[in-house]
Amino acid sequence: MASKFHTKLIYPRVEVTWADANSTETGWMQATAIPEKLLTDDSYSIGYLIRKTKVELVLAMNWNGKESFADLMVIPSVLVTRIRKL
């Protein structure tokens, strides 16, 4: 029998799209050699949405179906471009 906690889906499962940092990986560069525009990469994370504020979004990758979570990920809210419920 499923628990009331689980069936209410208090923590929805979501896919979050967010802009991740990028690095040149080339070591030292002269200022004139740095490209004018460095692109960020989109990242996609799937997990249970634990908290969403103006500052941060907290995802749990694992949930025991009760009140315990593991493998938390904190993403700055300003980097989040999309949240899609699964």
matplotlib code that plots the C-alpha trace (Angstrom):
import matplotlib.pyplot as plt

x = [0.0, 1.4, 1.9, -0.1, 3.2, 4.2, 0.8, 0.5, 3.8, 4.8, 8.2, 7.5, 9.9, 11.2, 13.8, 15.7, 17.5, 20.2, 23.2, 26.4, 29.8, 32.3, 36.0, 38.6, 40.9, 43.9, 45.8, 47.2, 46.0, 46.9, 44.1, 43.9, 43.5, 40.4, 37.2, 34.7, 31.9, 32.4, 29.3, 27.8, 26.6, 23.0, 22.8, 19.9, 19.2, 16.4, 15.3, 12.8, 12.2, 12.8, 13.0, 12.8, 13.5, 14.7, 18.3, 18.4, 16.8, 17.4, 17.0, 17.3, 18.5, 17.2, 14.2, 13.2, 9.5, 9.2, 11.2, 14.8, 16.8, 20.3, 22.5, 21.3, 22.1, 21.9, 21.5, 21.6, 18.1, 19.5, 21.0, 17.7, 16.1, 13.3, 11.6, 9.5, 7.4, 7.8]
y = [0.0, 3.4, 5.9, 9.2, 11.1, 9.5, 9.7, 13.4, 14.0, 16.9, 16.8, 16.7, 15.0, 17.6, 18.2, 21.5, 23.2, 25.6, 27.5, 25.9, 27.6, 27.1, 26.9, 27.4, 24.6, 26.2, 27.6, 31.1, 33.4, 36.9, 39.3, 40.0, 36.2, 35.8, 35.6, 38.4, 36.0, 32.8, 30.7, 28.8, 25.3, 24.1, 21.4, 19.1, 17.7, 15.4, 15.0, 15.8, 19.5, 20.1, 23.9, 26.8, 30.3, 33.5, 32.5, 28.7, 25.6, 22.4, 19.0, 15.6, 12.8, 10.1, 9.9, 7.0, 7.8, 9.1, 12.0, 11.2, 12.4, 11.8, 13.4, 17.0, 19.5, 23.2, 25.4, 29.2, 30.4, 33.0, 30.1, 28.2, 28.7, 26.0, 23.7, 20.9, 18.5, 14.9]
z = [0.0, -1.0, 1.8, 1.9, 1.8, -1.6, -3.3, -2.6, -4.5, -2.3, -4.1, -7.8, -10.2, -12.6, -15.4, -14.9, -17.8, -16.6, -17.9, -16.8, -16.6, -19.4, -19.4, -22.1, -20.8, -22.7, -19.7, -19.9, -22.7, -23.8, -23.3, -27.0, -27.7, -25.5, -27.7, -27.4, -26.6, -24.6, -24.6, -21.7, -22.0, -21.2, -18.6, -17.8, -14.4, -13.3, -9.7, -7.0, -6.4, -2.7, -2.7, -5.1, -4.0, -5.7, -4.7, -5.3, -6.6, -4.7, -6.4, -4.8, -7.1, -4.7, -2.4, -0.1, -0.6, 2.9, 4.3, 3.4, 0.4, -1.0, -3.6, -3.3, -6.1, -5.6, -8.7, -8.5, -9.6, -11.9, -14.0, -14.4, -17.8, -17.6, -15.2, -16.6, -14.5, -15.4]

ax = plt.figure().add_subplot(projection="3d")
ax.plot(x, y, z, "-o")
ax.set_aspect("equal")
plt.show()
